[in-house]
Amino acid sequence: MKPMFSLSYSFLLGDNILRFGVQPMMSMSTLDYTKIDPRDQEKFNKNVSYFDVNGGFNYKHDFGFFEANLGASAMNIMQSKEQFTLASAPAKVPMTIKGHLNIDWEVTDN
């Protein structure tokens, strides 16, 4: 289960818009012991949970005959650690960074 909520804010800059967003989350995982040999149950963490944050921005610029959107986002910013087996070292949840560029071009006046 990963409960998340999102917050965003937009700044109007004339015909342009700057947007920011953040999404804090709490990841909670539970291991089903019925699928594991009872002799091996002590080798596993039954519950694993961690806090993490996602965030990003978008900038829309109006050039008159076309509009450009440029944005970037990052997921798992905290790079929290999770560990299901007690024998293994905790593993970092890797951060993912994505970017995008979108151009809306007006072909006609309508």
trRosetta pair geometry for C-beta under 8 A, 3 or more apart (Angstrom, degrees):
i j d omega theta_ij theta_ji phi_ij phi_ji
1 27 7.9 159 86 -154 47 44
1 28 5.0 -13 63 64 90 99
1 29 7.9 178 24 -79 58 43
2 25 5.4 12 180 -178 95 124
2 26 7.1 177 -148 80 53 45
2 27 4.9 -9 -105 -104 94 69
2 28 7.4 177 -80 23 46 66
3 25 6.8 170 87 -148 46 71
3 26 5.7 3 55 50 91 95
4 23 5.5 22 -176 177 115 103
4 24 7.1 177 -141 90 70 43
4 25 4.1 -22 -94 -98 93 101
4 54 8.0 10 -147 23 134 119
5 23 7.2 -170 89 -144 33 69
5 24 7.0 -2 54 58 77 82
6 21 6.2 -3 -173 -171 103 111
6 22 7.4 162 -153 84 59 41
6 23 4.7 -22 -102 -97 78 94
7 21 6.7 164 88 -151 49 62
7 22 5.3 -9 60 59 97 87
7 23 7.5 179 22 -78 65 48
8 19 6.2 5 -177 -175 111 100
8 20 6.6 173 -151 90 64 48
8 21 3.9 -19 -99 -98 94 91
8 22 7.7 171 -80 19 53 56
9 19 7.2 170 87 -149 42 58
9 20 5.4 -4 55 56 87 93
9 21 7.8 173 18 -78 57 52
10 17 5.7 -15 -168 -169 109 106
10 18 7.1 149 -157 79 57 46
10 19 4.7 -20 -101 -98 80 84
11 17 7.0 152 76 -158 53 54
11 18 4.4 -8 55 60 106 98
11 19 7.6 -161 21 -72 68 39
12 16 7.8 136 -166 80 47 50
12 17 6.1 -25 -106 -103 54 76
13 16 4.4 -31 76 76 100 99
13 17 6.9 178 24 -85 83 23
13 18 6.1 48 -12 -7 124 102
15 62 4.0 -71 132 42 120 141
16 59 7.2 4 178 -176 110 82
16 60 6.0 178 -156 91 63 65
16 61 5.0 -1 -117 -111 115 55
16 62 6.0 -141 -74 10 66 84
17 58 7.8 6 109 107 96 93
17 59 7.4 175 90 -151 54 42
17 60 4.5 15 50 46 93 109
18 57 7.2 -11 -174 -172 81 108
18 58 7.6 168 -154 87 40 52
18 59 5.2 -4 -108 -108 74 80
18 60 7.9 -149 -67 27 37 66
19 57 6.4 158 88 -159 58 57
19 58 4.5 0 56 55 109 93
19 59 7.6 -163 25 -73 70 38
19 60 7.9 40 -5 -6 105 97
19 71 7.9 -18 66 -108 102 119
20 55 7.6 -5 -177 -172 84 98
20 56 7.6 177 -152 95 50 43
20 57 5.1 -19 -102 -103 66 86
21 55 6.4 177 96 -150 59 57
21 56 5.5 -3 58 58 97 79
21 57 7.4 175 19 -83 71 40
21 73 8.0 -18 68 -113 108 106
22 53 6.5 -21 -168 -169 96 105
22 54 7.2 152 -162 86 47 54
22 55 4.5 -8 -108 -104 70 97
23 53 7.0 144 78 -162 52 55
23 54 4.2 -11 61 62 106 101
23 55 6.9 -171 20 -72 70 50
24 51 7.2 -12 -171 -171 97 95
24 52 7.6 160 -156 90 54 42
24 53 5.2 -26 -102 -104 64 80
25 51 7.4 159 88 -156 48 53
25 52 5.4 -18 65 66 94 85
25 53 7.3 168 20 -89 75 32
25 54 7.0 32 -5 -2 117 99
26 49 6.6 9 175 -173 90 107
26 50 7.6 -177 -153 92 56 32
26 51 5.5 -26 -103 -101 72 69
26 52 7.9 158 -92 23 27 69
27 48 8.0 -19 119 117 97 84
27 49 6.3 174 92 -147 58 56
27 50 5.4 -3 55 56 102 76
27 51 7.9 -174 18 -85 75 20
27 52 6.4 23 -10 9 111 116
27 80 7.7 174 36 72 121 146
27 82 7.7 -55 101 -82 132 134
28 47 7.1 -18 -166 -166 85 98
28 48 7.7 158 -154 87 40 50
28 49 4.4 -1 -105 -104 70 106
29 47 7.3 154 84 -156 52 50
29 48 4.7 -10 61 63 101 96
29 49 7.1 180 22 -75 62 56
29 82 7.6 51 29 -157 132 136
29 84 7.9 -57 106 -90 132 103
30 46 6.6 0 -153 158 74 72
30 47 5.5 -17 -104 -103 73 73
30 48 7.9 -172 -76 25 31 68
31 36 7.5 20 156 -21 114 136
31 44 5.6 -116 116 149 171 131
31 45 6.9 125 -3 92 133 56
31 46 5.4 -123 47 -143 100 42
31 47 7.6 -129 11 -63 81 33
31 48 7.7 66 -31 -5 97 100
31 84 6.4 120 -72 -152 131 105
32 35 5.1 59 100 4 103 109
32 36 7.8 153 100 -8 60 93
33 36 5.5 -67 -152 40 52 109
33 38 8.0 61 168 -103 104 62
33 41 5.4 37 -144 -124 114 117
33 44 7.8 176 -99 74 83 132
33 46 6.8 -25 -52 -117 111 100
36 40 5.4 -116 171 82 105 107
36 41 5.7 129 105 -85 125 71
36 44 6.6 -104 -117 8 171 148
37 40 4.6 69 69 12 94 108
37 41 7.6 -137 92 -36 50 74
38 41 5.7 -23 -153 -16 42 119
40 43 5.2 -45 -175 24 72 122
40 44 7.2 52 140 -13 84 105
41 44 6.4 -73 -161 38 41 102
42 86 7.7 -43 145 16 62 145
43 85 5.9 -11 151 -149 89 86
43 86 5.7 -138 -166 32 44 101
43 87 6.2 -16 -159 -16 98 108
44 84 5.9 -15 -150 162 91 77
44 85 5.8 -47 -102 -103 65 55
44 86 6.8 -133 -82 -14 13 87
45 48 5.5 88 108 -65 130 90
45 83 6.2 90 -5 103 142 77
45 84 5.6 -130 44 -146 96 35
45 85 7.4 -118 2 -62 83 10
45 86 6.5 132 -46 -63 79 79
48 82 5.1 72 172 -157 131 98
48 83 6.7 -177 -119 58 123 46
48 84 6.0 -64 -43 -84 145 67
50 78 7.7 -173 157 100 108 132
50 80 3.7 141 169 150 138 149
50 81 7.0 172 -101 60 146 40
50 82 5.8 -105 -15 -74 135 90
50 93 7.2 177 85 -7 151 134
51 78 6.5 24 105 42 74 175
51 80 6.6 152 63 -80 47 145
52 76 5.4 -35 -165 -123 136 56
52 77 7.0 138 -175 42 79 66
52 78 4.8 -142 -125 36 61 117
52 80 5.3 -105 -75 -3 95 123
52 93 6.8 -55 -92 79 144 146
53 77 4.6 -44 80 46 92 118
53 78 5.6 99 18 -30 87 100
54 73 7.0 18 176 177 95 105
54 74 6.8 -172 -151 95 58 55
54 75 4.7 -5 -115 -116 104 64
54 76 7.2 12 -82 -25 79 38
54 77 6.8 166 -97 -13 28 100
55 73 6.8 -172 102 -150 36 71
55 74 5.9 -1 60 54 77 90
55 77 6.3 15 15 -43 103 145
56 71 6.3 48 166 174 112 105
56 72 6.0 -158 -146 102 88 46
56 73 3.1 -30 -87 -102 131 81
56 74 6.7 165 -76 14 75 58
57 71 6.0 -161 98 -141 52 78
57 72 6.3 11 50 52 82 76
57 73 7.8 176 19 -79 45 61
58 69 6.1 -8 -172 -170 104 99
58 70 7.3 156 -155 82 56 39
58 71 3.7 -19 -102 -92 72 123
59 69 7.2 160 81 -152 45 50
59 70 5.1 -15 59 61 95 89
59 71 6.9 170 16 -76 61 67
60 67 6.1 7 -174 177 96 112
60 68 7.2 169 -150 87 50 44
60 69 5.0 -16 -99 -98 79 79
61 67 6.9 169 84 -156 44 65
61 68 5.2 -8 56 58 94 92
61 70 7.7 9 3 7 106 104
62 67 5.1 -25 -105 -105 61 92
63 66 5.3 -2 59 66 115 71
63 67 6.8 -178 18 -90 78 35
63 68 6.7 47 -17 -5 116 99
65 105 7.3 17 139 -153 81 69
65 106 5.6 -123 -169 49 62 105
66 103 5.8 13 169 -177 127 94
66 104 6.1 169 -160 86 74 52
66 105 4.4 -20 -107 -104 116 62
66 106 6.4 -154 -83 8 58 76
67 103 7.3 164 84 -154 47 50
67 104 4.6 1 54 54 95 105
68 101 7.0 -18 -169 -166 97 87
68 102 7.1 153 -159 82 49 52
68 103 5.2 -15 -103 -102 76 76
68 104 7.9 -158 -73 23 32 69
69 100 7.3 -7 114 112 99 100
69 101 7.0 158 85 -155 62 38
69 102 4.1 -1 54 55 109 101
69 103 7.7 -155 23 -69 70 35
69 104 7.7 53 -11 -10 101 98
70 99 7.9 -9 -172 -174 73 99
70 100 7.5 179 -147 91 36 57
70 101 5.4 2 -106 -108 73 77
71 99 6.8 171 94 -154 51 58
71 100 5.2 -2 60 55 92 92
72 97 6.8 -1 -175 -175 104 91
72 98 6.9 169 -153 91 58 47
72 99 4.5 -20 -101 -102 84 81
72 100 7.6 178 -79 18 42 64
73 97 7.4 173 89 -151 45 50
73 98 5.3 -7 57 60 89 93
73 99 7.9 175 19 -81 61 39
74 77 5.3 77 120 -82 117 93
74 95 6.1 -4 -173 -176 100 107
74 96 7.0 160 -155 83 51 49
74 97 5.0 -15 -102 -101 82 76
74 98 7.9 177 -80 21 37 65
75 95 6.8 162 81 -157 53 56
75 96 4.5 -2 52 55 104 100
75 97 8.0 -161 21 -72 67 34
75 98 7.8 28 -6 1 102 105
76 79 6.0 79 148 -82 95 49
76 80 7.3 -113 -158 19 89 81
76 93 4.8 -131 -148 121 136 105
76 94 6.4 80 94 96 150 34
76 95 4.8 -150 91 -101 92 52
76 96 6.3 72 30 10 107 80
77 95 6.2 65 -103 -122 31 117
79 92 4.9 2 174 -170 95 114
79 93 6.2 -169 -149 67 43 69
79 94 7.0 8 -125 -128 93 23
79 95 5.3 -55 -72 -42 98 98
80 92 7.3 151 87 -147 25 62
80 93 5.4 13 61 22 73 116
81 90 3.8 47 169 152 125 126
81 91 6.5 148 -152 72 76 29
81 92 5.6 -47 -93 -90 72 52
81 93 7.4 -161 -95 -7 22 77
82 90 6.6 150 67 -159 17 89
82 91 6.2 -31 63 63 71 82
82 93 6.2 57 -1 -51 109 100
83 86 7.5 85 145 -96 115 34
83 88 6.5 -171 -149 84 95 90
83 89 7.4 -106 -109 140 121 26
83 90 4.1 -75 -54 -102 117 73
83 91 6.8 140 -84 12 67 71
84 88 7.8 18 60 48 66 125
85 88 4.5 68 75 10 109 105
88 91 7.6 -9 136 -35 120 97
106 109 7.6 64 157 -97 121 28
